[in-house]
Each structure stands twice: as C-alpha cells, then as structure tokens.
Amino acid sequence: MRKIMSVAALFLLTLAYPVDAQAASTATVVSPKRPLNVRAGSAVWTAPLRTLPHGSSVAIDCQVKGQLINQGSVRVTDLWDRLTDGSYVSDAWIRRGGAIPACGPVAPVAPAAVPAAANTTTGTVASGSIPLKARTGPAHGAPLIAALADGTPLTLVCQQRGENIVGTQRVTPMWNRLPEGTFVSDAYVRRTATPPPCTAANQPVAAPAAPAFGAWTNPLPGFRARPGFRTANNPSHIGVDIMSFTGTPIHAASAGTVAEVVCNIEAGHSCDQTGSASVGGCGWYVKIQHPGGIATLYCHMVRKALVQPGEQVKAGQVIGYVGSSGNSSAPHLHFEVHINAPPTGPQNAIDPLPFMRTHGAPIG
C-alpha cells in the first residue's frame, strides 16, 4: 500500500501583524517524530519559514485562531501561537505553563486596494468553524489573500456576480468587494443591507477567467504545487502536493475518460474520515485516462468523486473536492502524471511540474 506524505504549500499568504506590547511566554515544542514547522501565518498553506526540533524553547507573544490541527502531540486546537519574531506555530504541538493572550487584529495586505465608497455596507463573517476566504476575484479559483474568522466585521464596498456558492446565509453568485480590493462570497456574510453593484465609480476588480476547457489546465486553480516528486526521504511519493482547503473544487487537468474512482486506504480505516500520517493509502481518488497514453491521478478527496468510471470529462471540469482522506495530515491534492498508461505505477510516473509547464498549464 502506497504512503503519501503531506507537505506544506509554497502558496504565499502575506499578512501585516501589529506588535503587541506584552511580555512573551516561554513554552516547549513537543514534536518527537519530526521538526515543527514555523510559518508565516496560522495555517499549513502559509509559507514555511523554518523548523524547530523536539524540545526547543519558544517565546510566544499571543494566539490567533487559524486552521484546526487534529494530529498534534499535545492537544487538538485551532489556536496558533505567534512568536516574538512574528512567525507562527500550531499550539497543537506546544507545551506551555498557562493561557496565552489573544493577538490584536490582523490586517491583510491585498492587491489593488481602493478607497471605499461613501455608501458602504457593514457586515459580519458568518462561516462557522471554517474561516471565510478573501480572494482576488469572485470565484473559488481566484488566488487566496486572507482567511477571515467567523465573526470578523466587514466593510462591503459593492457586489459583483461570480461563482455560485452555497453558504450558511444564502445560496448566491454574488461576491462582496472589500476596501482592500479583495472579494468574499456573500453566501457567508451576515449584513445590514444589500451592497450596491460594482461599477466604474467604485472601481471593481475584474473577475478571473473561468478554467480553460482547452488541452491542459491547473487541477487546483489559484493554488500552487511544491516540488516533491520521488524525494530522497520518501521515494514512493510519485506526485506533487498542492495544499488547499477542504471543499475546494478539483478540476480535470485535461479531457479524457474516468478510469477509476477508488477508496485506497489501509485496512481498518475509512476514506470518509479525516486521515493521518500514520494511515496508508491516498484515500478517495480519481484516475483519468487521456489520449496519447497519459493518465492523471487525484488523491485525498474529502468524499467520493462526482464522476463515475467510464465517464467522459473535459479539461477544467470539476471532478471532486479537496480533503484529507488516507495518508494525509492536512487538506491537499496529491496529483500524479503517468505516461505509457495503462497501467499506472512508480515505473511510469513522471514529475508533474515540468510536464504541466511544457503543456501550458504550470502548477508550481
């Protein structure tokens, strides 16, 4: 049974953090199996900065809510500790003497920031336990800029039509533009009134193009893969990992025929549950056979795929959703490319990064 090791994303999330005037608390890293990743933000998809070995002493300024980590050695928590240099570690791996104070508000640095119009509308994030994503455009595929916790107050400049979203407040294709120039789905916003339409007067940000239905396209638009094909410490890793969020749509990289829809998991476990680094297999996966003897594989889906074996799919078609089933410690897509297929296996797997680049759809 193949084991696929989850790795951190190189997708960069840039945040400006205010300095808190308070004494730092000293704590200890408890991560006996592998070094603890220190990151630029409070989630595994933010940039890795360095690692800390088991037993290291850390100085903590404060805590923020972020991605829930359920594989920690100390606790299950969505709290992340901000260190004195502004970097972050998950509190799931930290032994500390007492409670840590909450950090002050964070302000995302977004592209194309524009002044808010005088008739802006106020609102509040109503997304439950999963942070609301602020993106550069009104679609899941637009690059991520920030993750806003439930209850975060919002200033809504205007609304623009985009991808239809089923949320906690409503089902709608409307997205709200914030003063920073980013967009959040109106499906997860509790608001006092309906914002005005985005017009030239309030300088809307153009919507991103839909996934191309051409030869090849990124299977996870807006997210980037990091190198990881057959690495020295894990020679069975015959693909690359693209870190994302649970529920992010996965697209067929090219047109073809669905060859397999399989739950690949170690005996005694279920693909319908969150996996871990100690479980073997790539969870729910889809294999697509493309013309020319090329096959692609998509692992760790959150549930059984939307497509069926024998079904014809187009490039860019949504085939399933990102999850963390199987050998996985965080939501991500494990993506493989095989030549001279069928069959598929280590013997004919190739590095997806140069392959996708040469086919006009770079993923990393």
C-alpha positions as CSV (number, residue, x, y, z in Angstrom):
1,M,0.0,0.0,0.0
2,R,1.4,3.3,-1.0
3,K,2.0,6.0,1.6
4,I,1.8,9.6,0.5
5,M,3.4,12.2,2.8
6,S,1.7,15.5,3.1
7,V,3.9,18.5,2.6
8,A,3.4,22.3,3.2
9,A,2.3,24.6,0.4
10,L,4.5,27.3,-1.2
11,F,1.4,29.3,-1.8
12,L,2.3,32.6,-0.1
13,L,-0.2,34.5,2.2
14,T,1.2,37.9,3.1
15,L,-0.2,39.4,6.3
16,A,0.8,42.5,8.3
17,Y,0.9,41.8,12.1
18,P,0.7,44.6,14.7
19,V,3.2,44.4,17.5
20,D,1.7,43.6,20.9
21,A,3.2,45.4,23.9
22,Q,3.2,42.4,26.3
23,A,5.7,40.0,27.9
24,A,6.4,36.9,25.9
25,S,5.6,33.4,27.4
26,T,8.1,30.7,27.3
27,A,7.0,27.2,26.0
28,T,8.4,24.0,24.7
29,V,8.0,22.2,21.3
30,V,6.6,18.7,21.7
31,S,7.1,17.1,18.2
32,P,9.1,13.9,18.7
33,K,8.6,12.4,15.2
34,R,9.5,15.4,13.0
35,P,10.5,19.0,13.4
36,L,7.7,21.5,13.9
37,N,7.1,23.9,11.0
38,V,7.3,27.6,11.7
39,R,5.1,29.5,9.3
40,A,4.2,33.0,8.1
41,G,0.5,32.6,9.1
42,S,-1.9,30.5,11.1
43,A,-2.5,27.7,8.6
44,V,-0.4,25.0,6.8
45,W,-0.9,26.6,3.4
46,T,1.1,29.7,4.5
47,A,4.8,29.9,3.7
48,P,7.1,27.7,5.8
49,L,9.9,29.8,7.3
50,R,12.0,27.3,9.3
51,T,11.6,24.2,11.6
52,L,12.1,23.7,15.3
53,P,13.3,20.4,16.7
54,H,11.6,18.5,19.5
55,G,12.3,20.1,22.9
56,S,13.1,23.5,21.5
57,S,12.2,26.5,23.7
58,V,9.9,29.2,22.1
59,A,8.9,32.7,23.1
60,I,5.2,33.3,22.5
61,D,3.6,36.8,22.2
62,C,0.0,35.8,21.7
63,Q,-2.5,33.5,20.0
64,V,-4.8,33.7,17.0
65,K,-7.5,31.4,15.6
66,G,-6.5,29.6,12.4
67,Q,-6.6,26.2,10.8
68,L,-7.8,23.3,13.1
69,I,-4.9,20.8,13.7
70,N,-6.1,17.4,15.0
71,Q,-2.8,15.5,14.8
72,G,-0.9,17.4,17.4
73,S,1.0,15.7,20.2
74,V,-0.3,18.0,23.0
75,R,-3.9,19.0,22.0
76,V,-6.5,19.3,19.2
77,T,-6.9,23.1,18.6
78,D,-7.4,25.8,16.0
79,L,-5.2,28.2,18.0
80,W,-1.8,29.2,16.6
81,D,1.0,30.8,18.7
82,R,2.6,33.9,17.4
83,L,6.3,34.0,18.3
84,T,8.2,37.1,19.1
85,D,9.6,37.4,15.6
86,G,6.1,37.5,14.1
87,S,6.1,33.9,12.9
88,Y,3.5,31.2,13.8
89,V,3.4,27.6,15.2
90,S,0.4,25.5,15.8
91,D,-0.5,25.3,19.6
92,A,-1.3,21.6,19.0
93,W,2.5,20.9,19.3
94,I,3.3,23.3,22.2
95,R,3.6,22.5,25.9
96,R,3.0,25.7,27.9
97,G,2.5,26.7,31.5
98,G,-0.7,28.6,31.2
99,A,-3.1,30.5,28.9
100,I,-1.7,32.8,26.2
101,P,-3.4,36.2,25.5
102,A,-5.2,36.7,22.1
103,C,-3.4,38.7,19.4
104,G,-4.7,42.0,18.2
105,P,-6.5,42.2,14.8
106,V,-4.6,41.3,11.7
107,A,-4.8,43.4,8.5
108,P,-4.4,41.6,5.2
109,V,-2.3,43.3,2.6
110,A,-4.4,42.9,-0.5
111,P,-3.6,43.8,-4.1
112,A,-5.4,46.6,-5.9
113,A,-6.5,48.4,-2.7
114,V,-9.0,51.1,-3.4
115,P,-10.8,53.7,-1.3
116,A,-14.2,52.6,0.0
117,A,-17.2,54.5,-1.4
118,A,-19.3,56.7,1.0
119,N,-22.3,54.3,0.8
120,T,-20.6,51.2,2.0
121,T,-22.5,48.5,3.9
122,T,-21.4,46.8,7.1
123,G,-21.5,43.0,7.6
124,T,-20.1,40.2,9.6
125,V,-18.4,36.9,8.6
126,A,-20.8,34.0,9.3
127,S,-18.8,31.0,8.2
128,G,-18.8,28.8,11.4
129,S,-15.7,26.9,12.2
130,I,-14.1,27.4,8.8
131,P,-12.6,30.8,8.0
132,L,-14.0,32.8,5.1
133,K,-11.6,33.2,2.2
134,A,-10.9,36.6,0.8
135,R,-9.7,36.3,-2.8
136,T,-8.5,38.5,-5.7
137,G,-11.7,37.8,-7.6
138,P,-15.3,36.4,-7.2
139,A,-14.5,32.7,-7.7
140,H,-13.0,29.7,-5.8
141,G,-10.2,29.7,-8.4
142,A,-9.0,33.2,-7.6
143,P,-5.8,33.4,-5.6
144,L,-6.3,33.5,-1.8
145,I,-5.3,36.6,0.1
146,A,-6.6,36.1,3.6
147,A,-8.7,33.8,5.8
148,L,-11.3,35.7,8.0
149,A,-12.5,34.1,11.2
150,D,-16.2,33.7,12.0
151,G,-17.5,37.0,13.5
152,T,-15.0,39.3,11.7
153,P,-16.6,42.7,11.0
154,L,-16.6,43.6,7.3
155,T,-17.0,46.8,5.2
156,L,-18.7,45.9,1.9
157,V,-18.0,48.3,-0.9
158,C,-20.1,46.7,-3.6
159,Q,-21.2,43.4,-5.1
160,Q,-20.2,41.6,-8.3
161,R,-21.6,38.4,-9.8
162,G,-19.2,35.4,-9.8
163,E,-19.2,31.7,-8.9
164,N,-22.5,30.5,-7.3
165,I,-21.8,29.4,-3.7
166,V,-24.0,27.5,-1.2
167,G,-23.3,29.1,2.2
168,T,-24.5,29.4,5.7
169,Q,-26.6,32.6,5.0
170,R,-27.8,32.1,1.4
171,V,-27.2,30.5,-2.0
172,T,-25.9,33.2,-4.3
173,P,-23.5,34.0,-7.2
174,M,-22.8,37.5,-5.6
175,W,-19.5,38.3,-4.1
176,N,-18.7,41.4,-1.9
177,R,-15.7,43.5,-2.6
178,L,-13.9,44.8,0.5
179,P,-12.0,48.1,0.7
180,E,-8.7,46.2,0.3
181,G,-9.8,45.2,-3.2
182,T,-10.4,41.5,-2.3
183,F,-13.7,39.5,-2.6
184,V,-15.6,37.3,-0.2
185,S,-18.7,35.3,-1.1
186,D,-21.9,36.9,0.0
187,A,-23.1,33.3,0.9
188,Y,-21.2,33.6,4.2
189,V,-21.9,37.2,5.1
190,R,-24.5,38.5,7.6
191,R,-25.2,42.1,6.5
192,T,-27.4,45.0,7.4
193,A,-28.4,45.8,3.7
194,T,-27.5,44.7,0.2
195,P,-24.3,46.5,-1.1
196,P,-24.6,48.4,-4.4
197,P,-23.4,46.7,-7.7
198,C,-19.7,47.2,-8.5
199,T,-19.3,49.9,-11.2
200,A,-16.6,52.0,-12.7
201,A,-17.3,54.6,-9.9
202,N,-16.3,52.2,-7.1
203,Q,-13.5,50.5,-9.1
204,P,-14.4,46.8,-9.1
205,V,-11.7,44.2,-9.5
206,A,-12.3,42.2,-12.7
207,A,-13.4,38.6,-12.3
208,P,-10.9,35.9,-13.2
209,A,-11.3,33.9,-16.3
210,A,-13.1,30.5,-15.8
211,P,-10.9,27.4,-16.1
212,A,-10.0,26.8,-19.7
213,F,-11.6,23.9,-21.4
214,G,-8.6,23.5,-23.7
215,A,-5.8,20.9,-23.8
216,W,-4.4,21.2,-20.2
217,T,-5.3,23.3,-17.1
218,N,-4.3,23.5,-13.5
219,P,-6.3,20.9,-11.5
220,L,-6.5,23.3,-8.5
221,P,-6.7,26.9,-9.9
222,G,-5.3,29.5,-7.5
223,F,-3.0,27.1,-5.6
224,R,0.5,26.0,-6.5
225,A,2.3,22.8,-6.0
226,R,5.7,22.5,-4.4
227,P,8.4,20.1,-5.6
228,G,8.1,16.7,-4.0
229,F,8.3,14.1,-6.7
230,R,10.2,10.9,-5.5
231,T,12.0,12.9,-2.9
232,A,15.0,11.3,-1.2
233,N,13.2,10.8,2.1
234,N,10.1,9.4,0.5
235,P,10.8,7.5,-2.7
236,S,7.2,6.3,-3.0
237,H,5.9,9.9,-3.4
238,I,5.3,9.8,-7.2
239,G,3.5,13.0,-7.5
240,V,3.3,16.5,-6.1
241,D,1.1,18.1,-3.3
242,I,-1.0,21.2,-3.7
243,M,-2.1,22.5,-0.3
244,S,-5.6,23.9,-0.2
245,F,-8.8,24.0,1.8
246,T,-11.4,21.2,2.4
247,G,-14.1,21.5,-0.2
248,T,-12.0,23.3,-2.8
249,P,-13.1,22.1,-6.3
250,I,-10.7,19.8,-8.1
251,H,-10.6,20.1,-11.9
252,A,-9.7,17.5,-14.5
253,A,-6.3,18.5,-15.9
254,S,-7.2,17.5,-19.4
255,A,-10.0,15.9,-21.3
256,G,-10.2,12.1,-21.0
257,T,-12.1,9.1,-19.7
258,V,-12.5,8.4,-16.0
259,A,-10.7,5.1,-15.4
260,E,-11.1,4.6,-11.7
261,V,-12.9,6.1,-8.7
262,V,-11.5,4.3,-5.7
263,C,-11.2,4.4,-1.9
264,N,-7.5,3.5,-1.4
265,I,-6.9,3.1,2.4
266,E,-5.2,0.8,4.8
267,A,-7.4,-2.0,6.2
268,G,-9.4,-0.9,9.3
269,H,-9.8,2.7,8.2
270,S,-12.4,4.7,6.2
271,C,-11.9,7.2,3.3
272,D,-15.0,9.0,4.7
273,Q,-13.0,10.1,7.8
274,T,-10.0,12.5,8.1
275,G,-6.8,10.6,7.6
276,S,-3.4,10.9,9.3
277,A,0.3,10.5,8.6
278,S,0.1,7.0,10.2
279,V,-2.6,5.7,7.7
280,G,-1.6,4.1,4.4
281,G,-3.2,4.9,1.1
282,C,-4.3,8.0,-0.9
283,G,-7.9,8.0,0.3
284,W,-10.6,8.8,-2.2
285,Y,-9.0,9.2,-5.6
286,V,-9.8,9.5,-9.3
287,K,-7.8,8.3,-12.2
288,I,-8.3,9.8,-15.7
289,Q,-7.0,8.3,-18.9
290,H,-6.1,10.9,-21.5
291,P,-5.3,10.4,-25.2
292,G,-1.7,9.5,-26.0
293,G,-1.2,7.0,-23.2
294,I,-1.2,9.8,-20.4
295,A,-3.0,9.3,-17.1
296,T,-3.5,11.6,-14.2
297,L,-4.4,10.7,-10.6
298,Y,-6.1,12.9,-7.9
299,C,-5.8,11.8,-4.3
300,H,-7.1,12.6,-0.8
301,M,-10.6,13.8,-1.8
302,V,-13.0,14.7,1.0
303,R,-15.6,12.2,-0.3
304,K,-16.3,10.0,-3.3
305,A,-15.8,11.8,-6.6
306,L,-18.6,13.5,-8.6
307,V,-17.7,11.4,-11.7
308,Q,-18.1,7.7,-12.5
309,P,-15.8,5.2,-14.2
310,G,-16.3,5.4,-18.0
311,E,-17.5,9.0,-17.9
312,Q,-16.0,11.4,-20.4
313,V,-14.7,14.6,-18.8
314,K,-13.4,17.9,-20.2
315,A,-10.4,19.9,-19.2
316,G,-11.3,22.0,-16.3
317,Q,-14.4,20.0,-15.3
318,V,-14.9,19.7,-11.6
319,I,-14.4,16.0,-10.6
320,G,-14.4,16.2,-6.8
321,Y,-13.3,18.2,-3.8
322,V,-10.2,18.6,-1.7
323,G,-10.0,16.7,1.5
324,S,-7.6,14.9,3.8
325,S,-8.5,11.2,3.4
326,G,-5.9,8.5,3.6
327,N,-2.2,9.2,4.3
328,S,-2.7,12.9,4.9
329,S,-2.3,15.3,7.8
330,A,-3.8,18.4,6.2
331,P,-6.2,19.1,3.3
332,H,-4.4,19.0,-0.1
333,L,-4.5,17.4,-3.5
334,H,-1.9,14.8,-4.4
335,F,-1.5,15.0,-8.2
336,E,0.2,12.4,-10.4
337,V,1.0,12.1,-14.1
338,H,1.8,8.8,-15.8
339,I,3.0,8.1,-19.3
340,N,2.6,4.9,-21.4
341,A,-0.6,4.1,-19.4
342,P,-2.3,1.9,-18.6
343,P,-1.1,0.5,-16.2
344,T,0.0,3.3,-13.8
345,G,2.6,2.9,-11.1
346,P,6.1,4.0,-10.0
347,Q,7.6,2.6,-13.2
348,N,5.9,5.2,-15.4
349,A,5.2,8.1,-13.1
350,I,6.8,11.4,-14.2
351,D,7.3,14.7,-12.3
352,P,4.1,16.7,-12.9
353,L,5.8,20.1,-12.6
354,P,7.8,20.1,-15.8
355,F,5.1,18.1,-17.6
356,M,2.4,20.7,-16.8
357,R,4.7,23.6,-17.6
358,T,5.5,22.2,-21.0
359,H,1.8,21.7,-21.7
360,G,1.0,25.3,-21.0
361,A,-0.6,24.8,-17.5
362,P,2.1,25.4,-14.9
363,I,1.2,24.3,-11.4
364,G,4.3,25.3,-9.4
